[in-house]
Amino acid sequence: MALLTLSSNLFFTFTRLQPTSRFCRGKSQGVRISGPVQCTGGAKTSSQTAVIVRRTANFQPSIWDYDYIQSLTSDYVGQTYTRQLEKLKGDVKMMLGEAEKLLHQLELIDTLQRLGIHYHFGEEIRRILHGIYNNYNRNEDFLASF
């Protein structure tokens, strides 16, 4: 019902543009139009309808400028965190290497991808996927290995 009211208040005017080297053909309300056409739309306003003026918002400027972001410090820097990061990366690489079932390997790869840390393990993922691909080409009962 509201869409019917909204659509009845709209009108369109078609203005023919100056011809250019390109021509387009279109059909509008049973009339063939050859050449470029500009379509403008507007809303009908009756004399009884008041025009609603929207006020602009007074947003405060953002505090997140470049200098402010560069001045922030992190507690997670230093050798202890770097060592811990390398240890955890080694643990994940070991998990990828020790996974025996193909389904488990693919689930690990999917989890790493979803966490957004897959780029740390690109070589291991590539090796696993190449192995799966080669097994598929050699073995007819590939799906039974899942």
C-alpha positions as CSV (number, residue, x, y, z in Angstrom):
1,M,0.0,0.0,0.0
2,A,2.8,2.4,0.9
3,L,4.7,1.5,-2.2
4,L,1.6,2.3,-4.3
5,T,1.4,5.7,-2.7
6,L,5.1,6.3,-3.1
7,S,5.1,5.3,-6.8
8,S,2.2,7.5,-7.6
9,N,4.1,10.6,-6.5
10,L,7.0,10.1,-8.9
11,F,7.2,11.4,-12.4
12,F,9.9,11.1,-15.0
13,T,10.9,13.4,-17.8
14,F,13.0,12.4,-20.8
15,T,15.3,14.9,-22.4
16,R,17.0,14.2,-25.7
17,L,20.7,14.9,-25.6
18,Q,22.8,16.1,-28.4
19,P,23.8,13.2,-30.7
20,T,27.2,11.8,-30.4
21,S,29.1,9.2,-32.3
22,R,27.5,6.4,-30.3
23,F,23.8,5.6,-30.5
24,C,21.8,3.5,-28.2
25,R,18.4,2.1,-28.8
26,G,15.9,1.7,-26.1
27,K,12.2,1.2,-25.6
28,S,10.2,3.4,-23.2
29,Q,6.5,3.1,-22.8
30,G,6.0,1.7,-26.3
31,V,8.0,4.5,-28.0
32,R,11.3,3.7,-29.7
33,I,14.1,6.1,-28.8
34,S,17.2,6.3,-30.9
35,G,20.2,8.1,-29.6
36,P,21.4,9.2,-26.1
37,V,18.6,9.9,-23.6
38,Q,18.8,11.6,-20.2
39,C,16.3,10.5,-17.7
40,T,15.5,12.7,-14.7
41,G,13.1,11.9,-11.9
42,G,11.4,14.0,-9.4
43,A,8.6,13.8,-6.9
44,K,5.2,15.5,-7.4
45,T,4.4,17.9,-4.6
46,S,1.0,19.1,-4.1
47,S,0.3,22.5,-2.8
48,Q,-1.1,21.0,0.5
49,T,1.9,18.9,1.2
50,A,4.6,20.6,3.4
51,V,8.2,20.2,2.3
52,I,10.2,18.4,4.9
53,V,13.6,19.9,5.4
54,R,16.2,17.5,6.8
55,R,18.8,19.0,9.2
56,T,22.4,18.2,8.8
57,A,24.2,16.3,11.5
58,N,26.9,18.0,13.5
59,F,29.4,15.2,13.8
60,Q,32.6,15.7,15.8
61,P,35.9,15.2,13.9
62,S,37.4,11.7,14.4
63,I,40.3,11.3,16.8
64,W,41.8,8.6,14.7
65,D,44.2,10.6,12.6
66,Y,47.5,9.3,11.4
67,D,49.6,10.9,14.0
68,Y,47.4,9.6,16.8
69,I,47.5,6.0,15.5
70,Q,51.3,6.2,15.2
71,S,51.6,7.4,18.8
72,L,49.8,4.3,20.2
73,T,52.0,1.7,21.9
74,S,51.5,-2.0,22.2
75,D,52.4,-4.2,25.2
76,Y,52.9,-7.2,22.9
77,V,56.3,-6.3,21.5
78,G,59.7,-7.6,22.4
79,Q,61.7,-10.8,22.4
80,T,59.5,-12.7,24.8
81,Y,56.4,-12.3,22.5
82,T,58.5,-13.0,19.4
83,R,59.8,-16.3,20.9
84,Q,56.3,-17.3,22.0
85,L,55.0,-16.5,18.4
86,E,57.7,-18.7,16.9
87,K,57.0,-21.5,19.3
88,L,53.2,-21.4,18.5
89,K,54.0,-21.3,14.8
90,G,56.2,-24.4,15.2
91,D,53.4,-26.2,17.1
92,V,50.9,-25.5,14.3
93,K,53.4,-26.7,11.7
94,M,53.9,-29.9,13.7
95,M,50.1,-30.4,13.9
96,L,49.8,-30.0,10.2
97,G,52.6,-32.5,9.6
98,E,51.3,-35.1,12.1
99,A,47.7,-35.0,10.9
100,E,47.2,-38.5,9.4
101,K,43.7,-38.3,8.0
102,L,43.1,-36.1,5.0
103,L,39.9,-34.7,6.5
104,H,41.8,-33.6,9.6
105,Q,44.4,-31.9,7.5
106,L,41.7,-30.1,5.5
107,E,39.9,-29.0,8.6
108,L,43.2,-27.6,10.0
109,I,43.8,-25.7,6.8
110,D,40.3,-24.3,6.8
111,T,40.7,-23.2,10.5
112,L,43.9,-21.4,9.7
113,Q,42.3,-19.7,6.7
114,R,39.3,-18.6,8.8
115,L,41.6,-17.3,11.6
116,G,43.4,-15.2,8.9
117,I,46.9,-16.7,9.8
118,H,47.2,-19.0,6.8
119,Y,50.0,-16.9,5.3
120,H,52.4,-18.0,8.1
121,F,52.0,-21.6,6.9
122,G,51.8,-21.2,3.1
123,E,54.5,-23.8,2.3
124,E,53.0,-26.5,4.6
125,I,49.5,-25.9,3.2
126,R,50.9,-26.0,-0.4
127,R,52.7,-29.3,0.3
128,I,49.5,-30.9,1.8
129,L,47.3,-29.7,-1.1
130,H,49.8,-31.0,-3.7
131,G,49.9,-34.3,-1.9
132,I,46.1,-34.6,-1.9
133,Y,46.0,-33.6,-5.6
134,N,48.7,-36.2,-6.5
135,N,46.9,-38.9,-4.5
136,Y,43.6,-38.1,-6.3
137,N,45.3,-38.5,-9.7
138,R,46.9,-41.8,-8.8
139,N,44.2,-43.4,-6.8
140,E,40.6,-44.3,-7.9
141,D,39.5,-44.8,-4.3
142,F,40.6,-41.4,-3.2
143,L,37.3,-40.5,-1.4
144,A,37.6,-43.6,0.8
145,S,40.7,-42.1,2.4
146,F,38.7,-39.4,4.1
